């Protein structure tokens, strides 16, 4: 099997692609190609903005009846799918309110109207005239929609890794039968998803301590795969930048490869653009340098473990395959 330091060095030399097909989104336009041909969303957004302008007039004239009618009209149009990408609803974030809070917390029309009475004057004061001067555009709906696309990764990482397994001749083990598992040669499971019960049995029957989980709030790991008698337990992270929760995730996967169990290989698989920063050997100080140094130190202490990116994992699987 390939040396773990050499494999890490190969990962560093073969960095992550900036556009990974598994994480790229085929974001279907939510507005029409023809600016003169409006869909329901575009119409709703126009009507909300017109109603906001009308609300200003009604407020200045102290016409309560008109204000109430306008507010009810706005509530109706705020029900249209995609309206959370509008200029008006996007503004709410500046006042610590999200569209999901509006939808899920303000359950009744009365509560929604109460909120709109507070937020519309703020919008009129801070944004409406500004946007009118520059020109409202349906393009904003699409721009905001695109900007949220990264939140929909879902099972992208699992799909990617599953494809790598399949290309290397590994089969998903869709059974809870441990004896069958023990006899199988090239298989993989999802310990944190569909194979939780089997994973617990595997740990017990192979006498695997898996202390990493005990030391990390009983977290389970993403993949377990097996080739003959060797067990590989793998944690996967997709990271694009440092800071905050990302630093915690890096600490987790660096720590992951510091553990030892008989006949077990612990693998940390990091993909995403952050790996390229981590792999930049010209960086001689700071967080990426410290993280890279810790990875190498853990790999030297635990020759059975691996830290890989996409290329490194594919190479490791390729070596196992042979």
MIDO-977974 format. One record per residue (C-alpha): residue in one letter; x, z, y. Coordinates in nm, 4 decimals, padded with zeros to 6 digits. Each point is the difference from the previous one (the first is absolute). Example, Ala and Ser with C-alpha at 12.3 -4.5 7.8 and 13.67 -1.06 7.14 Angstrom:
2
+-----+----------+----------+----------+
| res |     east |       up |    north |
+-----+----------+----------+----------+
|   a |  01.2300 |  00.7800 | -00.4500 |
|   s |  00.1370 | -00.0660 |  00.3440 |
+-----+----------+----------+----------+
//
This chain:
322
+-----+----------+----------+----------+
| res |     east |       up |    north |
+-----+----------+----------+----------+
|   x |  00.0000 |  00.0000 |  00.0000 |
|   x |  00.1230 | -00.0745 |  00.3536 |
|   x |  00.1993 |  00.2647 |  00.1898 |
|   x | -00.2217 |  00.1765 |  00.2524 |
|   x |  00.2490 | -00.0158 |  00.2900 |
|   x |  00.0604 | -00.3706 | -00.0583 |
|   x | -00.3744 | -00.0584 | -00.0089 |
|   x | -00.0456 |  00.1855 |  00.3298 |
|   x |  00.2789 | -00.2106 |  00.1514 |
|   x | -00.1721 | -00.3154 | -00.1257 |
|   x | -00.3231 |  00.1184 |  00.1632 |
|   x |  00.1879 |  00.0483 |  00.3275 |
|   x |  00.1449 | -00.3517 | -00.0194 |
|   x | -00.3416 | -00.1509 | -00.0793 |
|   x | -00.2187 |  00.1474 |  00.2717 |
|   x | -00.3765 |  00.0015 |  00.0317 |
|   x | -00.1795 | -00.3070 |  00.1267 |
|   x | -00.1632 |  00.0398 |  00.3392 |
|   x | -00.3201 | -00.1602 | -00.1260 |
|   x | -00.0943 |  00.1232 | -00.3459 |
|   x | -00.2900 | -00.1988 | -00.1450 |
|   x | -00.1400 |  00.3121 | -00.1664 |
|   x | -00.0433 |  00.1814 |  00.3306 |
|   x | -00.0854 | -00.3009 |  00.2182 |
|   x | -00.3697 | -00.0197 |  00.0855 |
|   x | -00.2171 | -00.3096 | -00.0116 |
|   x | -00.1962 |  00.1278 |  00.2967 |
|   x | -00.3091 | -00.2188 |  00.0303 |
|   x | -00.0978 | -00.0613 |  00.3645 |
|   x | -00.2939 |  00.2082 |  00.1190 |
|   x | -00.0689 | -00.2301 |  00.2963 |
|   x | -00.0963 | -00.3666 | -00.0005 |
|   x |  00.2364 | -00.2924 |  00.0623 |
|   x | -00.2267 | -00.1259 |  00.2774 |
|   x | -00.0246 |  00.2308 |  00.3019 |
|   x | -00.3440 | -00.1447 |  00.0765 |
|   x | -00.1303 |  00.0781 | -00.3478 |
|   x | -00.0517 |  00.3776 | -00.0192 |
|   x | -00.0489 |  00.1966 | -00.3189 |
|   x | -00.1841 |  00.3343 | -00.0233 |
|   x |  00.3110 |  00.1999 |  00.0866 |
|   x |  00.0877 | -00.2073 |  00.3043 |
|   x | -00.3588 |  00.0162 |  00.1247 |
|   x | -00.0160 |  00.3751 | -00.0517 |
|   x |  00.3224 |  00.0523 |  00.1942 |
|   x | -00.1205 | -00.2137 |  00.2917 |
|   x | -00.3315 |  00.1863 |  00.0079 |
|   x |  00.1753 |  00.3398 | -00.0037 |
|   x |  00.2130 | -00.1002 |  00.2980 |
|   x | -00.3037 | -00.1351 |  00.1851 |
|   x | -00.1849 |  00.3238 | -00.0730 |
|   x |  00.2916 |  00.2055 |  00.1283 |
|   x | -00.0133 | -00.1908 |  00.3285 |
|   x | -00.3771 |  00.0552 |  00.0105 |
|   x |  00.0501 |  00.3710 | -00.0724 |
|   x |  00.2197 |  00.0273 |  00.3077 |
|   x | -00.2794 | -00.1435 |  00.2148 |
|   x | -00.2628 |  00.2206 | -00.1634 |
|   x |  00.2153 |  00.3089 |  00.0551 |
|   x |  00.0604 | -00.0807 |  00.3645 |
|   x | -00.3733 | -00.0517 |  00.0540 |
|   x | -00.0761 |  00.3153 | -00.2053 |
|   x | -00.2380 | -00.1999 | -00.2188 |
|   x | -00.0242 |  00.2284 | -00.3067 |
|   x | -00.2419 | -00.2238 | -00.1895 |
|   x |  00.2315 | -00.2997 |  00.0312 |
|   x |  00.2999 |  00.2117 | -00.0992 |
|   x | -00.1735 |  00.1135 | -00.3194 |
|   x | -00.1029 | -00.3552 | -00.0892 |
|   x |  00.3559 | -00.1223 |  00.0532 |
|   x |  00.1469 |  00.2799 | -00.2110 |
|   x | -00.2352 | -00.0805 | -00.2886 |
|   x |  00.0988 | -00.3671 |  00.0251 |
|   x |  00.3680 |  00.0914 | -00.0181 |
|   x | -00.0567 |  00.2264 | -00.3022 |
|   x | -00.1646 | -00.2902 | -00.1829 |
|   x |  00.2861 | -00.2368 |  00.0739 |
|   x |  00.2587 |  00.2575 | -00.1007 |
|   x | -00.1382 | -00.0354 | -00.3539 |
|   x |  00.1303 | -00.3567 | -00.0346 |
|   x |  00.2882 | -00.0369 | -00.2486 |
|   x |  00.3341 | -00.0394 |  00.1752 |
|   x | -00.1080 |  00.1535 |  00.3318 |
|   x |  00.2607 |  00.2729 | -00.0543 |
|   x |  00.2553 | -00.2639 |  00.1052 |
|   x | -00.1524 | -00.0475 |  00.3455 |
|   x |  00.1537 |  00.0974 |  00.3341 |
|   x | -00.2648 |  00.2668 |  00.0522 |
|   x |  00.0345 |  00.1753 | -00.3362 |
|   x |  00.3802 | -00.0309 |  00.0081 |
|   x | -00.0030 |  00.1875 |  00.3311 |
|   x | -00.1560 |  00.3032 | -00.1688 |
|   x |  00.3351 |  00.0886 | -00.1546 |
|   x |  00.1303 |  00.0907 |  00.3462 |
|   x | -00.2628 |  00.2771 |  00.0045 |
|   x |  00.0792 |  00.1205 | -00.3523 |
|   x | -00.3052 | -00.1629 | -00.1599 |
|   x |  00.0072 | -00.2704 | -00.2675 |
|   x | -00.2680 | -00.2414 | -00.1126 |
|   x | -00.0058 |  00.1724 | -00.3387 |
|   x | -00.0778 |  00.3307 |  00.1740 |
|   x | -00.2810 | -00.1727 |  00.1876 |
|   x | -00.1374 | -00.1445 | -00.3244 |
|   x |  00.0523 |  00.2914 | -00.2367 |
|   x | -00.0316 |  00.3093 |  00.2190 |
|   x | -00.2563 | -00.1044 |  00.2575 |
|   x | -00.2683 | -00.0624 | -00.2602 |
|   x | -00.3090 | -00.0293 |  00.2211 |
|   x | -00.0858 | -00.2427 |  00.2787 |
|   x | -00.0412 |  00.2986 |  00.2321 |
|   x |  00.3586 |  00.1140 | -00.0641 |
|   x |  00.1317 | -00.3526 |  00.0431 |
|   x | -00.1817 | -00.0333 |  00.3327 |
|   x |  00.1350 |  00.3375 |  00.1106 |
|   x |  00.3535 | -00.1248 | -00.0715 |
|   x | -00.0582 | -00.3329 |  00.1768 |
|   x | -00.1176 |  00.1835 |  00.3112 |
|   x |  00.3437 |  00.1605 |  00.0143 |
|   x |  00.2204 | -00.2916 | -00.1008 |
|   x | -00.1580 | -00.2858 |  00.1970 |
|   x |  00.0794 |  00.1535 |  00.3437 |
|   x |  00.3584 |  00.0496 | -00.1166 |
|   x |  00.0193 | -00.3609 | -00.1153 |
|   x | -00.1473 | -00.1222 |  00.3283 |
|   x |  00.2552 |  00.2045 |  00.1918 |
|   x |  00.3089 | -00.0842 | -00.2068 |
|   x | -00.0430 | -00.3438 | -00.1610 |
|   x | -00.3118 | -00.2067 |  00.0677 |
|   x |  00.0976 | -00.1378 |  00.3407 |
|   x |  00.3589 | -00.0467 | -00.1169 |
|   x | -00.1072 | -00.2094 | -00.2965 |
|   x | -00.2465 | -00.1956 |  00.2111 |
|   x |  00.2782 | -00.0877 |  00.2442 |
|   x |  00.2192 | -00.1310 | -00.2796 |
|   x | -00.2875 | -00.1471 | -00.1981 |
|   x | -00.1681 |  00.1340 | -00.3115 |
|   x |  00.0643 | -00.2115 | -00.3088 |
|   x | -00.1276 | -00.0090 | -00.3565 |
|   x |  00.3667 | -00.0395 | -00.0963 |
|   x |  00.0359 |  00.3742 |  00.0510 |
|   x | -00.2268 |  00.0593 | -00.2987 |
|   x |  00.2323 | -00.2046 | -00.2197 |
|   x |  00.3181 |  00.1497 |  00.1462 |
|   x | -00.1128 |  00.3584 | -00.0653 |
|   x | -00.1233 | -00.0956 | -00.3475 |
|   x |  00.3415 | -00.1497 | -00.0810 |
|   x |  00.1778 |  00.3071 |  00.1341 |
|   x | -00.1877 |  00.2177 | -00.2508 |
|   x |  00.0809 | -00.2208 | -00.2998 |
|   x |  00.2992 |  00.2143 | -00.1013 |
|   x | -00.2374 |  00.2851 | -00.0841 |
|   x | -00.1420 | -00.1955 | -00.2918 |
|   x |  00.3006 |  00.0027 | -00.2357 |
|   x | -00.1999 |  00.1797 | -00.2658 |
|   x |  00.1413 | -00.0926 | -00.3402 |
|   x |  00.2428 | -00.2641 |  00.1279 |
|   x |  00.3042 |  00.1876 | -00.1297 |
|   x | -00.1520 |  00.0519 | -00.3426 |
|   x | -00.0905 | -00.3678 | -00.0228 |
|   x |  00.3553 | -00.0992 |  00.0895 |
|   x |  00.1638 |  00.2306 | -00.2524 |
|   x | -00.2499 | -00.0909 | -00.2712 |
|   x |  00.0897 | -00.3677 |  00.0506 |
|   x |  00.3717 |  00.0823 | -00.0324 |
|   x | -00.0713 |  00.1854 | -00.3239 |
|   x | -00.2069 | -00.2864 | -00.1364 |
|   x |  00.2686 | -00.2565 |  00.0840 |
|   x |  00.2495 |  00.2096 | -00.1979 |
|   x | -00.2262 |  00.0150 | -00.3051 |
|   x | -00.1342 |  00.3537 |  00.0447 |
|   x | -00.3619 |  00.0697 | -00.0905 |
|   x | -00.2366 |  00.2457 |  00.1615 |
|   x | -00.0815 |  00.2709 | -00.2568 |
|   x | -00.3764 |  00.0268 |  00.0174 |
|   x | -00.0501 |  00.2827 | -00.2487 |
|   x |  00.0108 |  00.3770 | -00.0222 |
|   x |  00.1525 | -00.0072 | -00.3485 |
|   x |  00.3386 |  00.1751 |  00.0223 |
|   x |  00.1113 | -00.1050 | -00.3495 |
|   x | -00.0581 | -00.3627 |  00.0906 |
|   x |  00.1839 |  00.0567 |  00.3265 |
|   x |  00.2997 |  00.1462 | -00.1845 |
|   x |  00.0206 | -00.3061 | -00.2270 |
|   x | -00.0271 | -00.2526 |  00.2834 |
|   x |  00.3183 | -00.1475 |  00.1487 |
|   x | -00.0616 | -00.1599 |  00.3397 |
|   x | -00.2988 |  00.1567 |  00.1715 |
|   x | -00.0965 |  00.1602 |  00.3302 |
|   x | -00.2724 |  00.2332 |  00.1256 |
|   x | -00.1375 |  00.1345 |  00.3303 |
|   x |  00.0436 |  00.3815 | -00.0189 |
|   x | -00.1745 |  00.0607 |  00.3317 |
|   x | -00.2979 | -00.2281 | -00.0672 |
|   x | -00.1457 | -00.1120 | -00.3306 |
|   x |  00.2441 |  00.1751 | -00.2350 |
|   x |  00.0027 |  00.3588 |  00.1268 |
|   x | -00.1019 |  00.1577 | -00.3317 |
|   x |  00.2499 | -00.2048 | -00.2016 |
|   x |  00.2779 |  00.0837 |  00.2454 |
|   x | -00.0544 |  00.3725 | -00.0548 |
|   x |  00.0160 | -00.0506 | -00.3763 |
|   x |  00.3205 | -00.2043 |  00.0339 |
|   x |  00.1660 |  00.2740 |  00.2050 |
|   x | -00.0960 |  00.2605 | -00.2582 |
|   x |  00.0898 | -00.1989 | -00.3126 |
|   x |  00.3348 | -00.1186 |  00.1371 |
|   x |  00.0729 |  00.3426 |  00.1476 |
|   x |  00.0436 | -00.1452 |  00.3490 |
|   x |  00.0041 |  00.2721 |  00.2632 |
|   x | -00.0718 | -00.2330 |  00.2937 |
|   x |  00.0992 |  00.2774 |  00.2410 |
|   x | -00.0221 | -00.2382 |  00.2960 |
|   x | -00.3787 |  00.0199 | -00.0224 |
|   x |  00.0063 |  00.3793 | -00.0172 |
|   x |  00.2157 |  00.0097 |  00.3119 |
|   x | -00.2175 | -00.2493 |  00.1909 |
|   x | -00.3497 |  00.1496 | -00.0106 |
|   x | -00.0712 | -00.1326 | -00.3518 |
|   x |  00.0202 | -00.3618 |  00.1144 |
|   x | -00.0074 | -00.2584 | -00.2748 |
|   x |  00.2124 | -00.3117 |  00.0005 |
|   x | -00.0922 | -00.3678 |  00.0232 |
|   x |  00.1365 | -00.1572 | -00.3182 |
|   x |  00.1354 |  00.0894 | -00.3393 |
|   x |  00.1444 | -00.2683 | -00.2235 |
|   x |  00.1651 |  00.0073 | -00.3386 |
|   x |  00.2523 | -00.2115 | -00.1811 |
|   x |  00.0615 |  00.1160 | -00.3586 |
|   x |  00.0792 |  00.3726 |  00.0332 |
|   x |  00.0917 |  00.0001 |  00.3678 |
|   x | -00.2577 |  00.1257 |  00.2474 |
|   x |  00.0101 | -00.1116 |  00.3649 |
|   x | -00.1992 |  00.1963 |  00.2559 |
|   x | -00.0255 | -00.1799 |  00.3336 |
|   x | -00.1069 |  00.0953 |  00.3500 |
|   x | -00.0754 | -00.2882 |  00.2378 |
|   x | -00.0114 | -00.0005 |  00.3806 |
|   x | -00.0672 | -00.2844 |  00.2398 |
|   x |  00.1568 |  00.0824 |  00.3369 |
|   x |  00.0440 | -00.1973 |  00.3208 |
|   x |  00.1330 |  00.2565 |  00.2436 |
|   x |  00.1356 |  00.3517 |  00.0336 |
|   x | -00.1490 |  00.3111 |  00.1546 |
|   x | -00.2695 |  00.2550 | -00.0758 |
|   x | -00.1572 | -00.0306 | -00.3424 |
|   x |  00.2363 | -00.2842 | -00.0867 |
|   x |  00.2980 |  00.2373 |  00.0109 |
|   x | -00.1821 |  00.2331 | -00.2370 |
|   x | -00.0611 | -00.2872 | -00.2416 |
|   x |  00.3679 | -00.0936 |  00.0106 |
|   x |  00.0962 |  00.3587 | -00.0768 |
|   x | -00.2367 | -00.0046 | -00.2982 |
|   x |  00.1429 | -00.3132 | -00.1606 |
|   x |  00.3613 |  00.1024 |  00.0659 |
|   x | -00.0752 |  00.3342 | -00.1614 |
|   x | -00.1772 | -00.1790 | -00.2868 |
|   x |  00.3269 | -00.1384 | -00.1389 |
|   x |  00.1661 |  00.3429 |  00.0024 |
|   x | -00.1904 |  00.1129 | -00.3131 |
|   x |  00.1063 | -00.0188 | -00.3630 |
|   x | -00.1946 | -00.0079 | -00.3254 |
|   x |  00.1214 | -00.1080 | -00.3436 |
|   x | -00.0585 | -00.3727 | -00.0688 |
|   x | -00.1651 | -00.0367 |  00.3419 |
|   x |  00.1084 | -00.2201 |  00.2886 |
|   x | -00.1372 |  00.0859 |  00.3429 |
|   x | -00.0349 | -00.3026 |  00.2255 |
|   x | -00.0748 | -00.0113 |  00.3724 |
|   x | -00.1247 | -00.3430 |  00.1070 |
|   x |  00.0012 | -00.0552 |  00.3764 |
|   x | -00.1251 | -00.3298 |  00.1392 |
|   x | -00.0871 | -00.0997 |  00.3540 |
|   x |  00.2113 | -00.0723 |  00.3063 |
|   x |  00.1259 |  00.3570 |  00.0314 |
|   x |  00.2184 | -00.0610 | -00.3041 |
|   x |  00.1991 | -00.2507 |  00.2083 |
|   x |  00.0816 |  00.2701 |  00.2547 |
|   x |  00.0898 |  00.2411 | -00.2770 |
|   x |  00.2233 | -00.2691 | -00.1527 |
|   x |  00.1848 | -00.0852 |  00.3233 |
|   x |  00.3524 |  00.1168 | -00.0824 |
|   x |  00.1043 | -00.0512 |  00.3634 |
|   x | -00.2031 |  00.3101 |  00.0856 |
|   x |  00.2431 |  00.2897 | -00.0212 |
|   x | -00.2161 |  00.2885 |  00.1220 |
|   x | -00.3576 |  00.1114 |  00.0528 |
|   x | -00.2942 |  00.0186 | -00.2393 |
|   x |  00.0500 | -00.3270 | -00.1971 |
|   x |  00.3673 |  00.0819 | -00.0590 |
|   x | -00.0840 |  00.3528 | -00.1164 |
|   x | -00.2741 | -00.1314 | -00.2291 |
|   x |  00.2278 | -00.2654 | -00.1506 |
|   x |  00.2716 |  00.2630 | -00.0575 |
|   x | -00.2494 |  00.2308 | -00.1731 |
|   x | -00.1202 | -00.2833 | -00.2238 |
|   x |  00.3546 | -00.0824 | -00.1090 |
|   x |  00.0788 |  00.3675 | -00.0599 |
|   x | -00.3077 |  00.0400 | -00.2229 |
|   x |  00.0783 | -00.3185 | -00.1902 |
|   x |  00.3563 |  00.1141 | -00.0674 |
|   x | -00.1261 |  00.3329 | -00.1353 |
|   x | -00.2742 | -00.1630 | -00.2073 |
|   x |  00.1299 | -00.3230 | -00.1536 |
|   x | -00.3242 | -00.0506 | -00.1902 |
|   x | -00.2041 | -00.0284 |  00.3218 |
|   x | -00.0464 | -00.2928 |  00.2389 |
|   x | -00.0841 | -00.0720 |  00.3622 |
|   x | -00.1110 | -00.3609 |  00.0494 |
|   x | -00.1763 | -00.2460 |  00.2252 |
|   x | -00.1931 | -00.3068 | -00.1180 |
|   x |  00.3101 | -00.1911 | -00.1088 |
|   x |  00.1522 |  00.3056 | -00.1636 |
|   x | -00.3118 |  00.0808 | -00.1978 |
|   x | -00.0354 | -00.3588 | -00.1212 |
|   x |  00.3670 |  00.0034 | -00.1055 |
|   x | -00.0430 |  00.3321 | -00.1811 |
|   x | -00.3060 | -00.1296 | -00.1857 |
|   x |  00.1933 | -00.3151 | -00.0817 |
|   x |  00.2828 |  00.1981 | -00.1551 |
|   x | -00.2466 |  00.2065 | -00.2030 |
|   x | -00.1719 | -00.3214 | -00.1087 |
|   x |  00.3236 | -00.1262 | -00.1514 |
+-----+----------+----------+----------+
//
